[in-house]
């Protein structure tokens, strides 16, 4: 059951990454909920990353940590 939740959250993060490149959907309520769910783990990681990076690498770091947790589980 935990692996299913981890896989679902990884999928949610990937959807958030894709939607961040589509500005026309930025104010849609479903996209706002996806962003809010993804920011739950990405926002703390963003605080540790340098501000001058050209891309937001926080979802990739979170996905990497989730993969490691899933492998250790």
C-alpha positions in Angstrom: 0.0 0.0 0.0 2.8 2.4 0.8 4.5 1.7 -2.5 1.2 2.6 -4.3 1.1 5.9 -2.4 4.7 6.7 -3.2 4.2 5.9 -6.9 1.1 8.1 -7.0 3.0 11.0 -5.4 5.8 10.6 -7.9 3.2 10.7 -10.7 1.7 13.8 -9.1 5.1 15.5 -9.1 5.7 14.6 -12.8 2.3 16.0 -13.7 3.2 19.2 -11.8 6.4 19.5 -13.7 4.6 19.1 -17.0 1.9 21.6 -16.0 4.5 24.2 -15.0 5.4 24.5 -18.7 1.8 25.2 -19.7 1.0 28.7 -18.4 -2.6 28.7 -19.9 -3.6 26.2 -17.2 -1.9 28.0 -14.3 -5.2 29.3 -12.7 -7.3 26.1 -13.2 -8.5 24.8 -9.8 -7.3 21.2 -10.4 -3.8 22.5 -11.3 -3.8 24.7 -8.2 -4.6 21.6 -6.1 -1.9 19.6 -7.8 0.6 22.5 -7.2 -0.4 22.6 -3.5 0.1 18.9 -3.1 3.5 19.0 -4.8 4.6 22.0 -2.8 4.1 20.1 0.4 7.5 18.4 -0.2 9.1 20.6 -2.8 8.9 23.9 -0.9 11.3 22.8 1.9 13.8 21.5 -0.7 13.5 24.8 -2.6 14.7 26.7 0.5 17.9 24.7 0.5 18.7 25.1 -3.2 20.5 28.2 -4.5 18.2 30.9 -5.8 20.1 31.4 -9.1 19.5 27.9 -10.6 18.0 28.1 -14.1 15.4 25.4 -13.4 13.5 24.2 -10.4 15.3 20.9 -9.4 13.3 20.4 -6.2 10.7 17.9 -7.7 13.6 15.8 -9.1 15.3 15.7 -5.8 12.0 14.7 -4.1 11.4 12.0 -6.7 15.0 10.7 -6.1 14.4 10.6 -2.3 11.1 8.8 -2.9 12.9 6.2 -5.1 15.5 5.6 -2.4 12.8 5.3 0.3 10.9 2.9 -1.9 14.0 0.8 -2.5 14.7 0.7 1.2 11.2 -0.3 2.0 
